[in-house]
Amino acid sequence: MSDVSQAGAIDTLLAEDRRYPPPPEFAAQANAGRELYERDLDELWSAEAGRVTFFEPWQTLCEWEPPAARWYVGGKLNVCFNCVDRHVDAGLGDRVAYHWEGEPDDTENKK
């Protein structure tokens, strides 16, 4: 039997410090730049929470109990509202929200 415990294996994985930089041409077209990775994580994710509408505000940014994490604890949001309705409220209700395109020979009415 191995002398490495299951917990030891998880601890080892949590200590990963290798880096795999992307190819320069991929990095050049990325939406996020190096400055994103230099931000404080709590500040970053608190700011990102402002990009969606919470119906009840979150109380705790993150509860981290490895290997599980709970984000925006106490907050309540509605996925449909955040994906569609808020765009209608912003005056974009005449635009297509979802366009389905199937495989060749698929039709919307196939059952």
N, C-alpha and C positions, 0 to 999 in steps of 0.2 A: 504494500500500500504506500502511496506517495506521502511524503512528509509535508506537503504543501496543503494547507486547509482550503476549503471553499472560500472562506472569508479572505484568506491571503491572496487567492487568485483575483478576487474582486478588487482588493486594495491595490494590487499590482496594476490592474487596468485603469483604476482611477488616477494613477500617478503617471499616465502617459505624457511624454513631453516631446515626442518626435514631431517634426514639421514637414509638410509636403507642399512646398510653394507651387502655385499654378504656373503654367507656361505664360510668359509675358503677353502674348497675343490674347490669351483668355482674360488675363487680369485687366488689360486695356479696355475691354468692352464690358466689364462688370458694372453692376449698378452700385455696388458698395466699394469704397476705396479703403486704403490703409487707415485713414482717420477713424473709421467705424470701429476698428479693433483696438484703438487707443482709448476709447471712451470707457468710463466706469460702467460696469454692467448694470447696477441698480439704476443709474441715471438713464442709460440707454433704454432699458425695458420699461421704465416709468414713462419716458417720452413716447415710446412706441405704442403704449396703451392709449395715448391720445388719438391714434389713427382709427380707432373703432369707437362705437357708441355703447357705453355701458348703461343699462337701465338702473342698476344699483352699483355704486362705485366700489371698487376693490379696496380692501383694508390692509392686506399684506401682499407685497409684491411676489414673494416666493417662499414656500416652505419646502426645504430641501432635506429629505431623509433618504439618503442613498439606498437603493438606486432610483427612487421615485421623487418627482418634483411636482408641486402644485403651484401654478402661476395665477396671479391676480385673485388671490383667495378672498372670498366674500363678495366678489363682483358677479353681476348677472348681466348677460347680454343675449341678444336674439340674433342668431346667425342669418336668418332670412332678412331681417332689417338691415344688418351690416353689409350684406351682399347685394341687396336690390333696393329696398325701400328708401334708404338714406340718399341714394342717387336720384330717385324720383323726387324726394323732398328738395334736392339741390337743383331741380329744374331739368334733369336729364331723362325724364319719363318717356320721351318720344324716341329714345335710342334703344337698340336691341340689347337686352340684358344677357341673353343666352341664345346661342345659335348652335343647333344640333346638325352635325353632318355625319352621316353614317358611312358604312362601307358601300362600294358599288352595288347597285341593285337594292339597297335598303330604301324603304320609304317610311314616312311617319305613321302611316296607317296600317302597317304590317302588324298582325297579331300572332 
